[in-house]
Amino acid sequence: MPHLSVEMLAADATAPITSAGHAQLGIAVLAGIAVIVLLITKFKLHAFLSLIIGSLVLGAVAGAPLDAAIASFSKGLGTTVAGTGVLIALGAVLGKLLADSGGADRIVDTILAKGGQRAMPWAMVLIAGIVGLPIFFEVGIVLLIPVVLLVAKRGNFSLMRIGIPALAGLSVMHGLIPPHPGPLAAIDAVKANLGVTLALGVVIAIPTAIIAGPLFSRYAARWVDIAPPEKMLLSSGETPDPRAQHASDEPDTRPGFGITVATVLLPVVMMLAKALVDVLVDDPKDSLQRVFDVVGSPLIALLTAVVVAMFTLGRAAGFTRGRIASTVESSLGPIAGVLLIVGAGGGFKQTLVDSGIGQMILEISRHWNISALLLAWLIAVAIRLATGSATVATISAAGLVAPLAAEMSTTHAALLVLAIGAGSLFFSHVNDAGFWMVKEYFGMDVGQTLKTWSVMETLISVVGIVGVLLLSLVV
């Protein structure tokens, strides 16, 4: 058969692909993903480099000229970084201001002070949900682990009874709610409406976090009944604040609870307001809708929150202009790896699209008696299990199923993003860095981590896709 070039496919993107073409493209996508998985898991190569090599292998096996494959990858990388990179950076700045100003501590302390003994698991999932909204999962773990350990020790709780709700709150935010990198990249890939995705994501996230958090923690605590590991406690347990050893880095004052929560939720409210106006007005020429299209755009919403946070969090904590500037600067360095992985994932996605993989899946799936939402979830699950990366799974799956969104309504395109996000969280195991973080922080062995953390992640994924499928019946 003749080689498939990017230009040929782009010129006739809707032309049927022959069965021979299907076979070659199917082998190409399997080869590309297999190379990525092998490089990440066997050779421990960084996901950024693995995605580049996998993209080139995919293009080569699909029959595209090497220069065309390179062009596709470069286009996808640039488009993804331009579309989501700035948002990820702004989210990192907001999260750093929240942490350094003591705002996160204020949220934690206030909710814990209000909660009783029986309410602690519910308080922990609420804390994790609020704190995890603007910050990355790994940062959230580092931030909340001292609190989890101290609450478990002082309240004489099993560590799982307190730890699982906190992990569930963070993980649900990470997989389903923008501005986290995975959901943002999927929204960009399938051209979904961010506000609608955010609104539906919250609807699914709340029951999912409750089931996988406070409710599941009862069983996890029976399966793995352990106390907080002494080596991980930052104090003997008698010190009021486990972060006291870092007191030299703590601000003299901390922002109030109300203003901190308002700052964190500001971009969410702005984006949800845009989604609401879009539904009620639905007229691109209407002046009110045009205003909210600007106000509720992710860039403006997050930028506004960052500028507001400099005053409500930074200045409230007594930060000088120089301290605020250094906080902003220090927030950007750690996300370089995330940006590169997300960008390379976008390049891989574009190579998939330009090689005709997406069109192939679209044509084949028309003959399957399976929901497009379930198909997207299954693809994300497979890539998650293979690579261990929720972000790689989200971006790759979004690239594969993006053509399915072309015929979908706005709400169903948003649900497609959420189905992918739910699939990307399925059964974290030994090839996932998060697995090892949880294992070490909680002092568990591999078997205990599988019975608690891995089962919790699977529960989030399954409950998430069930919620997506149920919502698809009514919206």
N, C-alpha and C positions, 0 to 999 in steps of 0.2 A: 504494500500500500504506500502511497506517497506520504512523505513526512508532513506533519501538521505544524505549521509555523504560527506564531502569534498573529502575524498580519492576516494570514488566511482565515483564522478563526474569528478575528475581530471584524473582518470584512463581511462575514456571513454568520454572525453569532447565533442566528436562529435556525440555521440549516440543520437537518437531521444528521446525526452521526451514525455511520454504518456500524454493524456488529463487530467488524474487524477493528474499527476505530475505538469502540467501547473496550475491546479487549486490551488494546495497547494503552489506552488511557487508564484503565483499571490497574494494569501492571505498573504504570508510571506513578500513580498516587501511592500504591503499596510500597514501591521501591523508595519513593521520597520519604514517606513516613518511617519506613523501616530504617533507613539511613539515619534519620534524626534520632530515633529511639536508640539505635545501637551506639551512636556517638555520645549521647547523653548518659546512657546507663552503663555501657561496657567500657568506653574509653574516657568517661568523665569529662568530656569536652563541654565547654560553656555552651548554653542553649543558643546564644547569639551566633556563634560560629557553626553550630550544628544546623541551625535553620538555614543559614546561607548555603552550606554544602548540600543539604537536603533539597533546597529549591533548585539548585543547578542540576542535581541528579534527576529530579522530577521532570524538568524541562527537557533534559537530554533523552530520557527514556520515552517521553511523549513525542519525540521527533522534532522538537523546536530547535532551530539553530542556536548555538551557544550565545551569540550576541543578543538574540531576541529574548532568551531566558534571563540574561543579565539585565536587559532593559526592563523586563517585567518586574523582576525583583526590586530594582532600584526605584521604579515608579511606585510600587506598593509600599516600600519602606518610607519614601518621602511623603506619600499621601497619609500614611498612618501616623507618622510623627507629627505632621502638620495638623492632623485632625484630632489626635488624642494626646500627643506629647506635651503640649502646653497645659492641657487640663490636668494631666498627671503631675506636672511640676507645680501648678497652683495648689493642688490637693496636698502635695508634700509640704509646701510652705505653710498652709493652714494647719496641718497636723503638727508641725514643728512648733509653731506659735502656741498651739493648744497645750503641748507637752511642756515646753520650757517656761511658760508663764505660770504654770501651776493650775491652769484651768482644768486640765484633765483630773488632777488631784482633787480639785474642788468638787467636780461632778461625783467622783468616787466617794469622797468623804461624806458629802451631803446625803446621797442615796443610802449609804450604809448606816448613817446615823438615824435615818427615818425608818429603816426596815427592822423588823423583829427577827427572832431566831428562825421561825418557820418561813419567813419571807426572803431569807438570804439567797437561795438559788434564783428566785425571781428577780431580786435586786441585781444579782450578778449579770443575768442576761440583759437586763435593762442598761446597766452600766456599759457592757460590752457593745451593745447596739449603738448607744450614743457616741461613745468614744471611738468606736470602729468606723463610724460613718465617714469621717474625712481622712483617716490614716490607713496605711497599709497593714495587712494582717500581721506580718512579722513585727512591726513596730507596736501594734496593739498587744501582742503577746508579751513583749518586753515590758511594756507599760503596766499591764494588769497582773502579771505573775506575782510581784510582791504583795499586791492586795489580796489575791486569791490565797496565797500561802498564809498570810497573817489571819485572814478571816477564818480559814479552815482550822488553824492552830488555836486561836482564841475561843472559837465557838465549838471546839471539839467535834468538827465535822469530818467525815471522810473527805479526802481531797477531791474525789470525783464528784461529790455532791455539789461542790462549789466550783470546781474547775471546768466541768463539762458545760454548764450554762454559759460561762464566760467564753469558752472556745466556740460554742455554737453561735453566740451573738456575733463574734468577730468573723467567723467563717461565712455565715449567711450574708453579712454585709459585703464581704470580699467577693462572693460569687454572683450576687444578684443585683447589687445596688451601685449605680454610678455615683460618684466619679472614680470608682475603682478601675484599674487598667483593663481587666478582662471584659466587664460589661461595656465599657466605653468603646473598646476595639470592636466588639460584636455589633454594637449599635451603628458604628461607622461602616462596617462591612455589609450589613443587610439594609442599610439606609432606614433604620427605624427612628421613630420619634423619641427623643430622649425623655421628654416630660412624661409621655404616656408610659414609657418603659419604667421610669422611676415610680410613677404612681402604682402601676400594676405590680412592680417589684416589691413595694412596701406591703401591698395586700397579701402577697405570697410569703414574704419574709417573716411577718409577725407570727402566723401559726407555725411556720416551719421552725423558727427559733424556739418557740415554746415547746414543741414536741421533741425536738432534738436536744433541747437544753434542760430546763427544770424537770420535765417529765421523764426523759430518758436517763437523767442523772440518778434517779432512784435505783434503776437496774444496774447502771454502771458501778454505783457505789457498792452494790452487793457482789458483783463479779470481781471487782478489784477494790478491796477495802484497804486503802493505804493512808497513812498519815503524811503530812507535809514533810519532805526530806529536810533534815537539819542543815545539810550542806548548802541548800539553796535559800534558806532563810537569811535575810540580810541583817537580822538581829536575833537576839535570844528570845524574842517574843515579848519582852517586857518594855521595849522601846515603843512609844506610841506610834511612830511612823517608821515602817521598814525601810524607807528611803533616807533615813536620817544620816546615814554615812555619806550621803551626797549633799549634805546641807550647805556646803560651800557653794554649790551650783544652784541652790534653790533661790527663788526671788524673795525679797523682803515681805512683800504682800502678794496676795493672790486675788484674781478677779472673782466677782460674785458668781454664785451658781446660776442665777437667772440670766445674766448677761452672757455668760459662757455658753449656756445651752442655746440661747437666741443666736449667738454668732455661729455656732456649729450648724444650726438648722436653717440659717439665712439662705444659703444657695439652694437648699432643698425646697424651701417655700417659694423662692423666685421661679424655679423650674416648674414646680407644680402649678403655680399661678398661670404660667404660659400654657401649660397643657389644658388647664380648665378653660381659659379664654379661647383656645383653639377649638375646643368642643362646643362651647356655647355660641361663638360668633361664626367661625368657619367661613370667613370672607377675607382673603389675602389683602384686599384693598381697604378694609376697614382700618381706621386710624388707631383704634384701641388695640386691635390684634397686632398691628405693625409695631406699636410701642412695646407690647409684651413679647413679641418675637425677639426684640433686642434685649429687653430687661431679663427675660427668662432663658436666653441663650446660655449654654454651659460656660462659655468663656467669660461673659459679663457677670454671671451669677457667682462664679468662683473668684473672679478678680475682685468683685465687690466685697465678698466675704473676707478675702485676704486683707484688703485695705482697711475694712472695718475692724478686723482682728488686731491689726497693728495698734489700734487705739483701745478697743475694749479688752484685749488680752495683754498686749505688750506694754502699753502705757499704764494700764491698771496695775501691772506687776512692778511698776517702777523702772521699766527698761528705758534706757536712753536711746536716742536715734541710732547711735553706733551699735548698741546691743541688738536692737531690732534688725539692723542691716546685717550683722554677723549671724543672727538666727536664720534669717532668710537665706543667706549664702550657704550656711552649713546644712540647710535642708535639701539642697539641690544635688550635692555630691553623691549621697547614698542611693539616689534613684537613677543614676546613670545606667547601671546594669539593667534595671527594669525597662527604661526607655529603649535601650538597644534590643532587648528581647522582644518587646512589643513591636518595635519597628521592623525587626527581622521577621516576626510573625506576620506582619502586614505584607512584607515582601513575598513570603511563602504563599500567603493567601492570594496575592495578585498573580503569582505564577500558576497556581491552581486554576484561577479564573481564565487567564489568557491561554492556557493549554487546553481548555475545553472541559475540564473535569466537572465544573459546576453544571454546565449544560448537559453533560452526560448523566449526572445524578438526577437532574430535573426530568429528563426524558425517561430514565429507567423507573423513577419513583412514581410516575404517572400510572404504571401498570401494577404497582404494589398496593395491597389493601392495608396501608399503614399510614397513620397520621404524620404529616410533615414535622409536627412538633416532636413526636416520639422518635422519628428518624434522626432529627437534629440532636436529641438527647443521647441516643445510642451511639452516634458518631463521636460526640464529645466524651462519653464514657470510655469508649475504646481508646481514644488518644490519651485521656487522663491516666488510664491504667498502664498504658505503655510508657509514657514519658514522665509521669509524676508531677507535671506542671499544669496547674489549673489555667494559667494564662495561655500557655501554648495550646492546650486543648480547646480553649474558648476561641482563640484566633483561627486555628486550623479548621475547626468545625464550622465556624461562621463563614469562612471562605468557601467551604464545600457546599453549604446549603444556601448561600446567598441568593442564587437564582430562584429558589422557592418563594422568597419574600416578594418577588415582583408581582405576583398575582394575589397577594394577601392584603387585607385591610390594615389600617394603621395599628389597631389593637392586636391583631394576630401577628404582625411583624414584630411588635414589642414582645409578645409571648414567645416568639421564636428565639429572641435574644435570651429570655429567661429560661427557656428549655435548654439552651446551650450552656448557660451559666450553671444550671442545676447539674447537668451532666458532667461539667468540669470539676465538680467536687466529689465525685463518686470514689469511695474506698481509697483513701490515702494510705499508701504503704511505704515500703523501704526505699523506693526511688523518689520520694517526696521529701524535700528539706523540712517542711512543716512537721512531718512525722517525727523526725529526729529532734527538732526543737521541743516538741511536746514531751517526748520520751525523757530527755535530759532534764528539763525544767521540773517535771513531776516525779522524777526518780523512779520511773517504771522500766521493766524489761520489755523486750520486743513483743512478747506474747500479750502482756498487759496493755500495751499501747494499741495493739490490733483489736483487742476486745473492747476498748473504750473509744479512743480517738478515731480509729478507722471505721468502727461501726457507726459512730456519731456522724461522720462525714457521709457515709452511705445513706443514713437515715435522712440527712438534709437533702441529698440528691433525689431520693425516691419521693419524699414528701413534696419537694419542690416541683417535680414533674407531674405528680398527681394534681397539685394545685394549679399548674399551668393548664393541664387538660380539662380540669373542671371549669376554670375561668373561660376557656375557649368555647365552652358550650353556652355561655351567657353574655359574652361581650363580642 
